[in-house]
């Protein structure tokens, strides 16, 4: 491998090799680390600049999630490129001809490409998924009937963590249905049950008062984008009418708003004697 070694284990030749090729290898490795660190920092600065380039909070959050998604992909691509170049340069310093290696890699890649149609399909699907901004890291989404938070968006896979903490990895080519639940805005949907004998005009008036109170609340008002919507009666069963309420909210806040709305509805109904069921007559 080392042409300079004319006499095995000769100390002078070993020192000469270390002072030439060894130093070059060290410099190449340090340079690769520095370049990768600089690239990551540059991508991070661009992500921060793009993510905070809007004054409106909602637009800013949307842009931040998209910037984080694209930045993560760029960082991985840069890492692969840098370490590939590093490997070839190290082989050259070790007196290994890289041309046969590159030729073999090209032939192997071509052969693998013919047999890895699913991989190509996944990569192409991932490219368009990112290009069309269908989903970003941090979004709440439903992927193939699995609802959770998007943790990673890669060229080949999309990673979702569901409400129980389980991590689901879907190849992008297998994603048959994708619903983004937090793009631009979300809906906090709450169903309320009331007895048949309750005055629905009184009930609806109470629900509007609760919605208006939440909009005036300094803690919850900024999360609510529009007045509460009363969807009317959605079902009748067992002497109970089910009413549907809906708040348009800032993305990713619908769960908290729905919980607070349920709490206020329950408290107010108890105070005003509005029953969720018909009283039993003995």
TORLUM-418288 format. One line per 8 residues: number of its first residue (from 1); their letters; for each residue x, y, z of N, C-alpha, C. Coordinates in Angstrom, 1 decimal, padded with zeros to 4 digits. Each point is the difference from the previous one (the first is absolute). Example, Ala and Ser with C-alpha at 12.3 -4.5 7.8 and 13.67 -1.06 7.14 Angstrom:
REM TORLUM-418288
1 = as = 013.2:-005.7:007.8:-000.9:001.2:000.0:000.9:001.2:000.0; -000.4:001.1:-000.7:000.9:001.1:000.0:-000.8:001.1:000.8
END
This chain:
REM TORLUM-418288
1 = xxxxxxxx = 000.8:-001.2:000.0:-000.8:001.2:000.0:000.9:001.3:000.0; 001.0:-000.1:000.8:000.9:001.2:000.2:001.2:-000.2:-000.9; 000.2:000.7:-001.1:001.1:-000.2:-000.9:001.3:000.5:000.7; -000.1:000.9:000.9:001.3:000.5:000.6:000.7:-001.0:001.0; -000.7:-001.0:000.4:000.5:-001.0:000.9:000.9:-001.0:-000.7; 001.3:000.4:-000.2:000.9:-001.0:-000.7:000.6:-000.9:001.0; 000.1:000.4:001.3:000.5:-000.9:001.0:-001.0:000.0:001.1; -000.5:-001.2:000.3:-001.1:-000.2:001.1:000.5:000.5:001.3
9 = xxxxxxxx = -000.9:000.8:000.6:000.2:000.4:001.4:001.2:001.0:000.2; 000.4:000.6:-001.1:001.1:000.9:000.1:-000.5:001.3:000.6; 000.5:000.4:001.1:-000.5:001.2:000.8:-000.1:001.2:-000.8; 001.1:000.3:-000.8:000.0:001.2:-000.8:-001.1:000.2:-001.0; -000.2:-001.2:-000.7:-001.1:000.1:-001.0:-001.4:000.1:000.7; -000.2:-000.6:001.1:-001.2:000.2:000.7:-000.2:001.4:000.4; 001.0:000.6:000.6:-000.1:001.5:000.4:-000.2:000.8:-001.2; 000.7:-000.2:-001.2:-000.3:000.7:-001.2:-001.4:-000.1:-000.5
17 = xxxxxxxx = -000.5:-001.2:000.1:-001.4:-000.2:-000.5:-001.0:000.7:000.9; 000.2:000.0:001.4:-000.8:000.7:000.9:000.0:001.5:-000.2; 001.2:000.5:-000.3:000.2:001.5:-000.1:-000.6:000.5:-001.4; -000.2:-000.9:-000.9:-000.6:000.4:-001.3:-001.4:-000.4:-000.1; -000.2:-001.3:-000.2:-001.4:-000.5:-000.2:-000.8:000.1:001.3; 000.6:-000.3:001.1:-000.7:000.1:001.3:-000.5:001.3:000.3; 000.9:001.0:-000.2:-000.4:001.4:000.2:-001.2:000.4:-000.9; 000.2:-000.4:-001.3:-001.1:000.3:-001.0:-001.3:-000.6:000.4
25 = xxxxxxxx = 000.0:-001.2:000.5:-001.2:-000.7:000.4:-000.6:000.8:001.2; 000.8:000.4:000.9:-000.5:000.7:001.2:-000.6:001.4:-000.5; 000.7:000.6:-000.9:-000.5:001.3:-000.5:-001.3:-000.2:-000.7; -000.1:-001.0:-000.8:-001.3:-000.3:-000.8:-001.1:-000.3:001.0; 000.3:-000.8:001.0:-001.1:-000.3:000.9:-000.5:001.2:000.8; 001.0:000.8:000.5:-000.4:001.3:000.7:-000.7:000.9:-000.9; 000.4:000.1:-001.3:-000.7:000.9:-000.9:-001.4:-000.4:-000.2; -000.2:-001.4:-000.1:-001.4:-000.5:-000.2:-000.9:000.3:001.2
33 = xxxxxxxx = 000.6:-000.1:001.2:-000.8:000.3:001.2:-000.3:001.5:000.0; 001.0:000.8:-000.3:-000.3:001.5:000.0:-001.0:000.4:-001.1; 000.1:-000.6:-001.2:-000.9:000.3:-001.0:-001.4:-000.4:000.3; -000.1:-001.2:000.6:-001.4:-000.5:000.4:-000.6:000.9:001.1; 000.9:000.4:001.0:-000.5:000.9:001.0:-000.4:001.3:-000.5; 000.8:000.5:-001.0:-000.4:001.3:-000.6:-001.3:-000.1:-000.8; -000.1:-001.1:-000.7:-001.3:-000.1:-000.8:-001.2:-000.1:000.9; 000.1:-000.8:001.1:-001.1:-000.1:000.9:-000.3:001.3:000.6
41 = xxxxxxxx = 001.0:000.8:000.4:-000.3:001.3:000.6:-000.6:001.0:-001.0; 000.5:-000.1:-001.3:-000.6:000.8:-001.0:-001.5:-000.3:-000.3; -000.3:-001.3:000.0:-001.3:-000.5:-000.2:-000.9:000.5:001.2; 000.6:-000.1:001.2:-000.8:000.4:001.2:-000.3:001.5:-000.1; 001.0:000.8:-000.4:-000.3:001.4:-000.1:-001.0:000.4:-001.0; 000.1:-000.7:-001.2:-001.1:000.2:-001.0:-001.3:-000.4:000.5; -000.1:-001.2:000.7:-001.3:-000.4:000.6:-000.5:001.0:001.0; 000.8:000.5:000.8:-000.4:001.0:001.0:-000.5:001.3:-000.7
49 = xxxxxxxx = 000.7:000.4:-001.0:-000.3:001.2:-000.7:-001.4:-000.1:-000.7; -000.1:-001.2:-000.7:-001.3:-000.2:-000.7:-001.1:-000.2:000.9; 000.2:-000.8:001.1:-001.1:-000.3:001.0:-000.5:001.3:000.7; 000.9:001.0:000.2:-000.4:001.2:000.7:-000.1:001.2:-000.9; -000.3:-000.3:-001.3:-000.1:001.1:-001.0:-001.4:000.6:-000.1; -001.0:-000.5:000.8:-001.3:000.5:000.0:-000.4:000.6:001.3; -000.8:001.0:000.0:-000.5:000.6:001.2:-001.2:-000.6:000.6; -000.8:-000.6:-000.9:-001.2:-000.7:000.5:000.3:-001.3:000.6
57 = xxxxxxxx = -000.5:-000.3:001.2:000.4:-001.1:000.8:-000.3:-001.3:-000.7; -001.2:-000.1:-000.6:-000.5:-001.2:-000.7:000.9:-000.3:-001.2; 000.3:001.0:-000.8:000.8:-000.2:-001.2:001.4:-000.4:000.4; 000.5:000.6:001.1:001.3:-000.2:000.5:000.2:-001.5:000.4; -001.0:-000.5:000.8:000.0:-001.4:000.4:000.0:-001.0:-001.2; -000.8:000.3:-001.0:-000.1:-000.8:-001.2:001.4:000.0:-000.7; 000.6:001.2:-000.2:001.2:000.0:-000.7:001.1:-000.7:000.8; 000.0:000.2:001.4:001.0:-000.7:000.8:000.0:-001.5:-000.2
65 = xxxxxxxx = -001.2:-000.6:000.0:-000.1:-001.4:-000.2:000.5:-000.5:-001.4; -000.3:000.8:-001.0:000.4:-000.4:-001.3:001.6:000.2:-000.1; 000.5:001.1:000.6:001.4:000.2:000.0:000.8:-001.1:000.7; -000.6:-000.5:001.1:000.6:-001.0:000.8:000.1:-001.3:-000.8; -001.1:-000.3:-000.7:-000.1:-001.2:-000.8:001.1:000.0:-001.1; 000.0:001.1:-000.8:001.0:000.1:-001.1:001.4:000.0:000.5; 000.2:000.7:001.1:001.4:000.1:000.6:000.5:-001.4:000.4; -000.9:-000.8:000.6:000.4:-001.4:000.5:000.4:-000.8:-001.2
73 = xxxxxxxx = -000.7:000.1:-001.1:000.4:-000.8:-001.2:001.3:000.5:-000.6; 000.2:001.3:-000.1:001.2:000.6:-000.5:001.2:-000.4:000.8; -000.1:000.0:001.4:001.1:-000.5:000.8:000.4:-001.4:-000.2; -001.0:-000.9:-000.2:000.3:-001.4:-000.3:000.7:-000.1:-001.4; -000.5:000.7:-001.0:000.6:-000.1:-001.3:001.4:000.6:000.0; 000.3:001.1:000.7:001.3:000.5:000.1:000.9:-000.9:000.7; -000.4:-000.7:001.1:000.8:-001.0:000.7:000.4:-001.1:-000.9; -000.9:-000.5:-000.8:000.3:-001.1:-000.9:001.0:000.4:-001.0
81 = xxxxxxxx = -000.2:001.2:-000.6:000.9:000.5:-001.0:001.4:000.2:000.5; 000.1:000.6:001.2:001.4:000.3:000.6:000.7:-001.3:000.3; -000.7:-001.0:000.7:000.7:-001.2:000.4:000.3:-000.8:-001.2; -000.8:000.1:-001.1:000.4:-000.8:-001.3:001.3:000.6:-000.6; 000.1:001.3:000.0:001.2:000.6:-000.6:001.2:-000.3:001.0; -000.3:000.0:001.3:001.1:-000.3:000.9:000.5:-001.4:-000.2; -000.9:-000.9:-000.2:000.4:-001.4:-000.2:000.9:-000.2:-001.3; -000.4:000.7:-001.1:000.8:-000.1:-001.2:001.4:000.6:000.2
89 = xxxxxxxx = 000.0:001.1:000.7:001.3:000.7:000.2:000.9:-000.9:000.9; -000.6:-000.6:001.0:000.8:-000.9:000.8:000.6:-001.2:-000.7; -000.9:-000.6:-000.9:000.5:-001.1:-000.8:001.2:000.4:-000.9; -000.1:001.3:-000.5:001.1:000.4:-000.9:001.3:000.2:000.8; -000.1:000.5:001.3:001.2:000.1:000.8:000.5:-001.4:000.4; -000.8:-001.0:000.0:000.5:-001.3:000.3:000.4:-000.8:-001.2; 000.2:000.8:-001.1:000.5:-000.5:-001.3:-001.0:-001.1:-000.6; -001.3:000.2:000.2:-001.0:-000.9:-000.5:-000.6:000.8:-001.2
97 = xxxxxxxx = 000.0:-000.6:-001.2:-000.6:000.7:-001.1:-001.5:000.0:000.1; -000.6:001.2:000.0:-001.4:000.2:000.2:-000.8:-000.2:-001.2; 000.6:000.0:-001.2:-000.8:-000.2:-001.2:-000.7:-001.3:-000.1; 000.7:-001.1:000.3:-000.7:-001.3:000.0:-001.1:-000.1:001.1; 000.3:000.7:001.1:-001.1:000.0:001.0:-001.2:000.8:-000.5; 000.2:001.1:-000.6:-001.1:000.8:-000.5:-000.7:-000.7:-001.1; 000.8:-000.7:-000.9:-000.7:-000.8:-001.1:-000.8:-001.1:000.6; 000.6:-000.7:000.9:-000.8:-001.1:000.6:-001.2:000.5:000.8
105 = xxxxxxxx = 000.1:001.1:000.6:-001.1:000.6:000.7:-001.1:000.4:-000.9; 000.4:000.6:-001.2:-001.0:000.3:-001.0:-000.7:-001.1:-000.6; 000.7:-001.1:-000.3:-000.6:-001.2:-000.5:-000.9:-000.6:001.0; 000.5:-000.1:001.3:-000.9:-000.6:001.1:-001.2:000.9:000.2; 000.1:001.3:-000.1:-001.1:000.9:000.2:-001.0:-000.2:-001.1; 000.5:-000.2:-001.3:-001.0:-000.2:-001.1:-000.7:-001.3:000.2; 000.7:-001.1:000.5:-000.7:-001.3:000.2:-001.0:000.1:001.1; 000.4:000.7:001.1:-000.9:000.2:001.1:-001.2:000.8:-000.4
113 = xxxxxxxx = 000.2:001.0:-000.9:-001.1:000.8:-000.4:-001.1:-000.7:-000.7; 000.5:-001.0:-000.9:-001.0:-000.8:-000.7:-000.8:-000.9:001.0; 000.6:-000.4:001.1:-000.7:-000.9:000.9:-000.6:000.7:001.1; 000.3:001.3:000.2:-000.6:000.8:001.1:-001.0:001.0:-000.4; -001.0:-000.5:-000.7:-001.0:000.9:-000.5:-000.8:000.6:001.1; -000.2:-000.7:001.1:-000.8:000.6:001.1:000.8:001.1:000.6; 001.4:-000.1:000.1:000.8:001.0:000.5:-000.1:001.3:-000.8; 000.1:-000.2:-001.3:-000.2:001.2:-000.9:-001.4:000.6:000.1
121 = xxxxxxxx = -001.0:-000.8:000.1:-001.3:000.5:000.2:-000.1:000.8:001.3; 000.6:-000.5:001.1:-000.1:000.7:001.3:000.7:001.3:-000.1; 001.2:000.1:-000.7:000.7:001.2:-000.1:-000.7:001.1:-000.8; -000.6:-000.5:-001.1:-000.7:001.0:-000.9:-001.3:000.5:000.8; -000.7:-000.9:000.7:-001.1:000.4:000.7:000.4:001.0:001.1; 001.1:-000.3:000.7:000.5:000.9:001.0:000.4:001.4:-000.5; 000.6:000.0:-001.2:000.3:001.3:-000.6:-001.2:000.8:-000.3; -001.0:-000.5:-000.5:-001.2:000.8:-000.3:-000.8:000.3:001.3
129 = xxxxxxxx = 000.1:-000.9:001.0:-000.6:000.3:001.3:000.6:001.3:000.6; 001.3:000.1:-000.1:000.7:001.1:000.6:-000.2:001.3:-000.9; 000.1:-000.2:-001.4:-000.1:001.1:-000.9:-001.4:000.6:000.1; -001.0:-000.8:000.2:-001.4:000.6:000.0:-000.4:000.4:001.4; 000.9:-000.1:001.0:-000.2:000.4:001.4:-001.3:-000.6:000.6; -000.1:-001.3:-000.2:-001.2:-000.7:000.4:000.0:-000.2:001.6; 001.2:-000.2:000.5:000.1:-000.2:001.5:001.4:000.4:000.4; 000.1:000.5:001.3:001.3:000.4:000.5:000.2:-000.6:001.3
137 = xxxxxxxx = 001.3:000.1:000.5:000.3:-000.5:001.3:-000.7:000.8:001.0; -000.6:-000.7:001.0:-000.8:000.7:001.0:-001.5:000.1:-000.3; -000.4:-000.3:-001.2:-001.4:000.0:-000.3:-000.8:-001.1:000.7; -001.2:000.2:000.2:-000.9:-001.0:000.4:-000.7:-000.6:-001.3; 000.1:-001.3:-000.2:-000.5:-000.5:-001.3:-000.5:-001.4:000.2; -000.8:-000.5:-001.0:-000.5:-001.3:000.0:000.6:-000.7:-001.3; 000.9:-001.0:000.3:000.7:-000.7:-001.2:-000.5:-001.4:000.1; -000.6:-000.4:-001.1:-000.5:-001.4:-000.1:-000.8:-000.4:001.2
145 = xxxxxxxx = -000.9:000.9:000.4:-000.9:-000.3:001.2:000.7:000.0:001.3; 001.3:000.5:000.1:000.7:000.1:001.2:000.1:001.5:000.3; -000.5:000.5:001.1:000.0:001.4:000.4:001.1:000.3:001.0; 000.8:001.0:-000.2:001.0:000.3:000.9:000.8:001.2:-000.4; 001.2:000.2:000.5:000.9:001.2:-000.3:001.1:-000.5:-000.9; 000.2:000.8:-001.1:001.1:-000.3:-000.9:001.3:000.3:000.6; 000.9:-001.0:000.1:001.3:000.2:000.7:001.1:000.1:-001.1; -000.2:-000.6:-001.1:001.0:000.1:-001.1:-000.6:-000.1:-001.3
153 = xxxxxxxx = 000.5:000.8:-001.0:-000.5:-000.1:-001.4:001.3:-000.2:-000.8; 000.3:-001.2:-000.5:001.2:-000.4:-000.7:-000.4:-000.2:-001.5; 001.0:-000.1:-000.8:-000.3:-000.3:-001.4:-000.6:-001.4:-000.2; 000.3:-000.9:000.9:-000.5:-001.4:-000.1:-001.1:-000.3:000.9; 000.0:000.5:001.2:-001.0:-000.3:001.0:-000.6:001.2:000.7; -001.1:-000.2:000.6:-000.6:001.0:000.9:-000.3:-000.7:001.3; 000.3:000.7:001.1:000.0:-000.6:001.3:-001.1:000.7:000.8; -000.9:-000.7:000.6:-001.1:000.5:000.8:000.0:-000.6:001.4
161 = xxxxxxxx = -000.2:000.8:001.0:-000.1:-000.5:001.4:-001.5:000.2:000.4; -000.7:-001.1:000.3:-001.4:000.1:000.4:-000.2:000.4:001.4; -001.2:000.1:000.4:-000.4:000.5:001.4:000.5:-000.9:001.1; 000.3:-001.3:-000.3:000.5:-000.9:001.0:001.5:000.0:000.0; 000.7:000.8:-000.8:001.4:000.0:000.0:000.7:-000.9:-001.0; -000.8:-000.8:-000.7:000.6:-001.0:-000.9:000.4:000.8:-001.3; 001.1:-000.4:-000.5:000.6:000.6:-001.2:-000.3:-000.9:-001.3; -000.6:000.6:-000.9:-000.4:-000.7:-001.3:000.8:000.6:-001.1
169 = xxxxxxxx = 000.7:-000.8:-000.8:000.8:000.4:-001.2:-000.7:-000.5:-001.2; -000.3:000.9:-000.9:-000.7:-000.3:-001.3:000.9:000.3:-001.1; 000.3:-000.9:-000.9:000.7:000.3:-001.2:-000.9:001.0:-000.8; 000.6:001.0:-000.6:-000.9:001.0:-000.6:-000.8:-000.5:-001.2; 000.5:-001.1:-000.6:-000.8:-000.6:-001.1:-001.2:-000.7:000.4; -000.1:-000.4:001.3:-001.1:-000.7:000.6:-001.1:000.9:000.6; 000.3:001.3:000.0:-001.0:000.9:000.7:-001.2:000.2:-001.0; -001.1:-000.7:000.3:-001.2:000.1:-000.8:-000.9:001.1:000.4
177 = xxxxxxxx = 000.0:000.4:001.3:-000.8:001.1:000.4:000.8:000.8:001.1; -000.1:001.3:-000.2:000.7:000.9:000.9:-000.9:001.2:000.2; -000.3:000.3:001.3:-000.8:001.1:000.4:000.8:000.9:001.0; 000.3:001.2:-000.4:000.7:000.9:000.8:-001.0:000.7:000.9; 000.0:-000.2:001.3:-001.0:000.5:000.9:000.4:001.4:000.6; 001.2:000.5:-000.4:000.4:001.3:000.6:000.6:001.0:-001.0; -000.4:-000.1:-001.2:000.5:000.9:-001.0:-000.9:001.3:000.0; 000.6:001.1:000.3:-000.6:001.3:000.0:-000.9:000.2:001.2
185 = xxxxxxxx = -000.9:-001.0:000.3:-000.8:000.1:001.2:-000.5:-001.4:000.3; -000.6:-000.1:001.2:-000.6:-001.3:000.5:-001.4:000.3:000.5; -000.8:-001.1:000.2:-001.3:000.1:000.6:-000.1:-000.7:001.3; -000.5:000.6:001.0:-000.2:-000.6:001.3:-001.5:-000.4:000.0; -000.3:-001.3:-000.1:-001.4:-000.5:-000.1:-000.4:-000.7:001.3; -001.1:000.4:000.5:-000.6:-000.5:001.2:-001.4:-000.4:-000.1; -000.4:-001.2:000.4:-001.4:-000.4:000.0:-000.6:000.1:001.4; -001.2:000.6:000.1:-000.7:000.2:001.2:-001.3:-000.7:000.0
193 = xxxxxxxx = -000.3:-000.7:001.1:-001.3:-000.7:000.1:-000.9:000.7:001.0; -001.2:000.2:-000.5:-001.1:000.6:000.9:-001.2:-000.8:-000.1; -000.8:000.0:001.0:-001.3:-000.8:000.1:-001.0:000.6:-001.0; -001.0:-000.8:-000.4:-001.0:000.4:-000.9:-000.8:001.2:000.6; -000.3:000.0:001.3:-000.9:000.9:000.6:000.7:001.4:000.3; 001.3:000.2:-000.5:000.6:001.2:000.2:-000.4:001.0:-001.1; 000.0:001.3:000.3:-000.3:001.0:-000.9:001.3:000.3:-000.9; -000.1:-000.4:-001.3:001.2:000.1:-000.8:000.4:001.4:-000.3
201 = xxxxxxxx = -000.9:001.0:000.0:000.3:001.4:-000.2:000.9:000.4:001.2; -000.4:-000.4:001.2:000.7:000.3:001.2:001.4:-000.6:000.0; 000.0:-001.3:-000.4:001.3:-000.7:-000.1:001.0:000.7:-001.0; -000.6:000.3:-001.2:000.9:000.7:-001.0:000.5:001.3:000.5; -000.9:000.7:000.7:000.4:001.3:000.5:001.2:-000.1:001.0; -000.2:-001.1:000.9:001.1:-000.2:001.0:001.3:-000.4:-000.7; -000.1:-000.8:-001.1:001.3:-000.4:-000.7:000.6:001.2:-000.7; -000.8:000.9:-000.5:000.6:001.3:-000.6:000.7:000.8:001.0
209 = xxxxxxxx = -000.6:000.1:001.2:000.6:000.8:001.1:001.3:-000.6:000.4; 000.1:-001.3:000.0:001.2:-000.7:000.4:001.1:000.3:-001.1; -000.4:-000.1:-001.3:001.0:000.3:-001.0:000.4:001.5:000.0; -000.9:000.9:000.3:000.4:001.4:000.0:001.0:000.3:001.2; -000.3:-000.7:001.1:000.9:000.1:001.2:001.4:-000.5:-000.3; 000.1:-001.1:-000.7:001.3:-000.5:-000.4:000.7:001.0:-000.9; -000.7:000.6:-000.9:000.7:001.0:-000.9:000.5:001.2:000.7; -000.7:000.4:001.1:000.4:001.1:000.8:001.1:-000.3:001.0
217 = xxxxxxxx = 000.2:-001.3:000.2:001.0:-000.4:001.0:001.4:000.3:-000.5; 000.9:000.7:000.7:001.3:000.3:-000.5:000.8:-001.3:-000.3; -000.2:-001.1:000.7:000.8:-001.2:-000.2:-000.5:-000.8:-001.2; -001.3:000.0:-000.3:-000.6:-000.8:-001.0:-000.4:000.8:-001.3; -000.2:001.3:000.2:-000.4:000.8:-001.2:001.0:000.0:-001.1; 001.3:000.1:000.2:000.9:-000.1:-001.1:000.1:-001.3:-000.8; -000.5:-001.1:000.6:000.0:-001.3:-000.6:-001.3:-000.2:-000.9; -001.0:000.8:000.2:-001.3:-000.1:-000.7:000.0:001.0:-001.1
225 = xxxxxxxx = -000.2:-000.5:-001.2:000.0:000.8:-001.2:-001.4:000.6:-000.4; -001.1:-000.7:000.3:-001.3:000.4:-000.4:-001.0:-000.3:001.2; -001.2:000.6:000.0:-001.0:-000.3:001.0:-000.4:-001.5:000.0; -000.5:-000.5:001.1:-000.4:-001.3:000.0:-001.1:-000.3:-001.0; 000.1:-001.2:-000.6:-001.0:-000.5:-000.9:-000.9:-001.0:000.6; -001.3:000.2:000.0:-001.0:-001.0:000.5:-000.5:-000.8:-001.2; 000.4:-001.3:000.0:-000.4:-000.8:-001.2:-001.4:-000.6:000.1; -000.7:000.3:001.1:-001.3:-000.6:000.1:000.0:-001.4:000.5
233 = xxxxxxxx = -001.1:-000.7:-000.1:-000.2:-001.3:000.5:000.6:-001.0:-001.0; 000.9:-000.9:000.4:000.6:-000.9:-000.9:-000.5:-001.4:000.2; -000.7:-000.3:001.2:-000.6:-001.3:000.2:-001.0:000.1:001.1; -001.0:-001.0:-000.1:-001.0:-000.1:001.0:-000.1:-001.5:000.4; 000.2:-000.3:001.3:000.0:-001.3:000.5:-000.1:-000.1:001.5; -000.9:-000.9:000.5:-000.1:-000.2:001.5:-000.4:001.2:000.7; -001.0:000.7:-000.6:-000.5:001.3:000.7:001.1:001.0:000.1; 001.0:000.0:-000.8:001.1:001.0:000.1:000.2:000.5:-001.4
241 = xxxxxxxx = 000.2:001.4:-000.1:000.4:000.6:-001.2:001.5:000.4:000.1; 000.7:-000.3:-001.1:001.5:000.3:000.0:000.2:001.2:-000.9; 000.5:001.1:000.6:000.3:001.2:-000.8:001.5:000.1:-000.2; 000.4:000.5:-001.2:001.4:000.1:-000.3:000.5:001.5:000.0; 001.1:000.2:000.7:000.6:001.4:000.0:001.3:-000.1:-000.7; 000.4:001.2:-000.5:001.3:000.0:-000.7:000.6:001.4:000.1; 001.3:000.0:000.3:000.8:001.2:000.1:001.1:-000.1:-001.0; 000.2:001.0:-000.8:001.2:000.1:-000.9:001.2:000.5:000.8
249 = xxxxxxxx = 001.1:-000.7:000.0:001.1:000.3:000.9:001.3:000.1:-000.8; 001.0:000.6:000.7:001.3:000.0:-000.5:000.5:-001.5:-000.1; 000.8:-000.3:-001.0:000.5:-001.4:-000.2:000.6:-000.6:001.2; -000.3:-001.2:000.3:000.6:-000.8:001.0:-000.5:000.4:001.4; -001.1:000.8:000.1:-000.5:000.4:001.3:-001.4:-000.5:000.2; -000.6:-000.8:-001.0:-001.4:-000.4:000.1:-000.2:-000.9:001.2; 000.9:-000.8:000.3:-000.2:-000.9:001.2:-000.2:000.7:001.3; 000.9:001.0:000.2:-000.1:000.8:001.2:-001.3:000.8:000.1
257 = xxxxxxxx = -000.3:000.6:-001.2:-001.3:000.8:000.0:-001.2:-000.9:000.2; 000.0:-001.2:-000.6:-001.2:-000.9:000.2:-000.1:-000.4:001.4; 001.1:-000.3:000.7:-000.1:-000.4:001.4:-000.5:001.2:000.9; 000.5:001.2:-000.3:-000.5:001.1:000.8:-001.5:000.3:-000.3; -000.4:-000.2:-001.2:-001.4:000.2:-000.4:-000.9:-001.0:000.7; 000.4:-001.3:000.1:-000.7:-001.0:000.7:-000.2:000.3:001.5; 001.1:000.5:000.6:000.0:000.3:001.4:-001.0:001.2:000.3; 000.0:001.0:-000.9:-000.9:001.1:000.2:-001.4:-000.4:-000.2
265 = xxxxxxxx = -000.3:-000.8:-001.0:-001.3:-000.5:-000.3:-000.5:-000.8:001.2; 000.7:-000.9:000.5:-000.4:-000.8:001.2:-000.3:000.9:001.2; 000.9:000.9:000.3:-000.1:000.9:001.2:-001.3:000.9:-000.2; -000.2:000.5:-001.1:-001.1:000.9:-000.3:-001.3:-000.7:000.1; -000.1:-001.2:-000.6:-001.2:-000.8:000.0:-000.4:-000.4:001.4; 001.0:-000.3:000.8:-000.3:-000.4:001.4:-000.6:001.2:000.7; 000.6:001.2:-000.2:-000.5:001.2:000.7:-001.4:000.4:-000.4; -000.3:-000.2:-001.3:-001.4:000.4:-000.5:-001.0:-001.2:000.0
273 = xxxxxxxx = 000.4:-001.1:000.4:-000.9:-001.1:000.1:-000.4:-000.7:-001.3; 000.9:000.2:-001.0:-000.3:-000.7:-001.3:000.5:-001.4:000.1; -000.9:-000.9:-000.3:000.3:-001.5:000.2:000.4:-000.6:-001.3; 001.0:-000.9:000.1:000.5:-000.7:-001.2:-000.9:-001.3:-000.2; -001.0:-000.2:000.9:-000.8:-001.2:-000.1:-001.4:000.3:000.5; -001.0:-000.8:-000.3:-001.3:000.2:000.5:-000.1:-000.5:001.4; -000.6:000.7:001.0:-000.1:-000.6:001.3:-000.9:-001.2:000.1; 000.3:-000.9:000.8:-000.7:-001.3:000.1:-001.2:000.3:001.0
281 = xx = -001.2:-000.3:-000.5:-001.2:000.2:000.9:-000.4:-001.3:000.6; 000.0:000.0:001.3:-000.3:-001.3:000.8:-001.5:000.0:000.2
END
